[in-house]
């Protein structure tokens, strides 16, 4: 998650956690190939038991999984292609100074939504990642739109498909996510949930996190190589 953990700047490409203040067989598909609509609609909710306990493992596991929003006016879903890990004791994480009313959902058992507001105009969506009482999470930085492109486009001012969810602020906006979703159980029936992988990721790259000033050199950002939906500067996406 940004930090409060990796937040996205107005360009929607950042992560500010410090601002508060693998998969199975790989799929031989081209990065810009269209996925079968029927497959995208056969979404299966992830069970909590499937989620790794370790934050870095979860950040990798979520690549290829689908984040689904059933908020009004209709379903929107996107395949996750970029994440950042914010670990226990991580100075860039919102949880670093302990539990507060604002960050309490980071301390919930893995699989809950932590939503925070950044730069005065963006929300960012994170997934709690450890056992109850341990503050950590994974920021969803970017995703490939699958379903509800008209719904996402209306929320995002008819941005091109590539830019609908490319960056954490854009992703949350496209899915209609705000503070009301903070604390939602992403593994239980509800308007915001995680679905099993729509297509296993290709090669996975890693880099330092984007937009953090503390522990800035740690390699805790993970992304699907060659995906046109990944955010960040080209130098971080070789």
VOMAR-179464 format. One record per residue (C-alpha): residue in one letter; x, y, z. Coordinates in steps of 0.25 Angstrom, whole numbers, padded with zeros to 4 digits, always signed. Layout:
<pts>
AXYZ
...
</pts>
This chain:
<pts>
X+0000+0000+0000
X+0006+0013-0001
X+0009+0020+0011
X+0002+0023+0017
X+0009+0015+0010
X+0011+0016-0005
X+0002+0027-0009
X+0000+0032-0023
X+0003+0047-0026
X-0006+0055-0035
X+0000+0048-0046
X-0006+0035-0040
X+0008+0029-0041
X+0013+0030-0026
X+0012+0023-0013
X+0012+0031+0000
X+0012+0022+0011
X+0022+0032+0018
X+0013+0043+0014
X+0004+0042+0025
X+0009+0049+0033
X+0017-0071-0029
X+0006-0072-0037
X+0004-0086-0044
X+0008-0088-0058
X+0011-0076-0066
X+0002-0072-0078
X+0008-0070-0091
X+0000-0058-0095
X+0005-0045-0101
X+0004-0033-0092
X-0006-0026-0100
X-0015-0038-0103
X-0030-0037-0100
X-0035-0047-0090
X-0047-0055-0093
X-0059-0047-0087
X-0066-0060-0083
X-0054-0064-0074
X-0054-0051-0068
X-0068-0053-0064
X-0066-0066-0057
X-0060-0060-0045
X-0057-0068-0032
X-0056-0061-0019
X-0042-0063-0012
X-0043-0071+0001
X-0035-0065+0012
X-0027-0078+0013
X-0022-0076-0001
X-0015-0063+0003
X+0000-0064+0008
X+0003-0059+0022
X+0016-0052+0018
X+0014-0038+0012
X+0024-0039+0001
X+0018-0053-0003
X+0004-0047-0003
X+0009-0035-0012
X+0014-0045-0022
X+0002-0054-0021
X-0008-0043-0024
X-0002-0041-0038
X-0012-0047-0047
X-0023-0047-0037
X-0035-0038-0040
X-0041-0027-0031
X-0056-0026-0033
X-0065-0015-0029
X-0080-0017-0029
X-0083-0003-0024
X-0093+0005-0032
X-0096+0007-0043
X-0090-0007-0047
X-0079-0017-0046
X-0065-0013-0050
X-0053-0022-0049
X-0038-0021-0052
X-0027-0031-0052
X-0016-0027-0043
X-0002-0024-0050
X+0006-0016-0040
X+0007-0016-0025
X+0016-0011-0014
X+0018-0017+0000
X+0019-0009+0013
X+0024-0018+0024
X+0024-0019+0039
X+0034-0009+0044
X+0035-0002+0031
X+0037+0013+0033
X+0030+0016+0020
X+0017+0009+0025
X+0005+0016+0031
X+0006+0005+0042
X+0020+0009+0046
X+0016+0017+0058
X+0006+0007+0063
X-0009+0006+0062
X-0018+0018+0061
X-0033+0020+0058
X-0028+0024+0044
X-0019+0012+0041
X-0026+0001+0049
X-0030-0007+0037
X-0015-0010+0034
X-0015-0018+0047
X-0027-0027+0043
X-0025-0041+0038
X-0020-0042+0024
X-0030-0039+0013
X-0037-0026+0018
X-0037-0013+0010
X-0029-0001+0016
X-0033+0011+0009
X-0027+0025+0011
X-0027+0039+0005
X-0015+0045-0001
X-0011+0058-0007
X-0025+0064-0004
X-0031+0057-0016
X-0028+0042-0017
X-0032+0030-0010
X-0022+0018-0010
X-0026+0003-0008
X-0018-0006+0000
X-0020-0021+0005
X-0016-0024+0020
X-0006-0035+0019
X-0002-0041+0033
X-0008-0047+0045
X-0017-0039+0054
X-0010-0029+0062
X+0002-0028+0052
X+0001-0015+0043
X+0005-0017+0029
X-0001-0017+0015
X+0000-0018+0000
X-0003-0005-0008
X-0011-0008-0021
X-0003+0001-0031
X-0009-0003-0044
X-0018-0012-0052
X-0023-0017-0065
X-0038-0013-0067
X-0046-0026-0070
X-0061-0023-0067
X-0069-0010-0066
X-0061-0002-0075
X-0073+0008-0077
X-0074+0009-0062
X-0060+0012-0060
X-0059+0021-0072
X-0071+0030-0066
X-0063+0031-0053
X-0050+0034-0059
X-0055+0044-0069
X-0054+0034-0081
X-0039+0032-0080
X-0033+0022-0090
X-0034+0008-0085
X-0019+0008-0082
X-0020+0019-0072
X-0033+0015-0065
X-0026+0007-0054
X-0011+0011-0057
X-0007+0017-0043
X-0013+0015-0029
X-0021+0027-0029
X-0027+0024-0043
X-0030+0010-0039
X-0038+0014-0027
X-0045+0024-0034
X-0049+0015-0046
X-0054+0005-0036
X-0062+0015-0028
X-0054+0012-0015
X-0054+0022-0004
X-0053+0023+0011
X-0066+0016+0012
X-0059+0003+0007
X-0048+0004+0018
X-0049-0009+0026
X-0057-0017+0016
X-0054-0032+0016
X-0049-0035+0002
X-0051-0050+0004
X-0065-0049+0008
X-0078-0045+0001
X-0079-0030-0001
X-0078-0019-0011
X-0062-0020-0012
X-0055-0033-0013
X-0043-0041-0018
X-0045-0052-0029
X-0035-0063-0033
X-0025-0060-0044
X-0032-0057-0057
X-0019-0061-0064
X-0005-0064-0058
X+0005-0053-0059
X+0016-0054-0069
X+0030-0050-0064
X+0030-0042-0051
X+0039-0030-0049
X+0043-0023-0036
X+0048-0010-0033
X+0048+0001-0021
X+0035+0006-0017
X+0030+0019-0024
X+0028+0032-0017
X+0033+0028-0003
X+0044+0036+0004
X+0047+0026+0015
X+0054+0012+0013
X+0053+0017-0002
X+0063+0007-0007
X+0056-0006-0002
X+0052-0015-0014
X+0037-0016-0010
X+0030-0012-0023
X+0025-0024-0032
X+0019-0023-0046
X+0016-0031-0058
X+0027-0029-0068
X+0023-0023-0082
X+0009-0020-0077
X+0004-0007-0083
X-0005-0004-0071
X+0007-0003-0061
X+0010+0010-0055
X+0023+0018-0052
X+0035+0023-0060
X+0041+0014-0071
X+0054+0013-0063
X+0046+0005-0053
X+0039-0004-0063
X+0050-0010-0071
</pts>
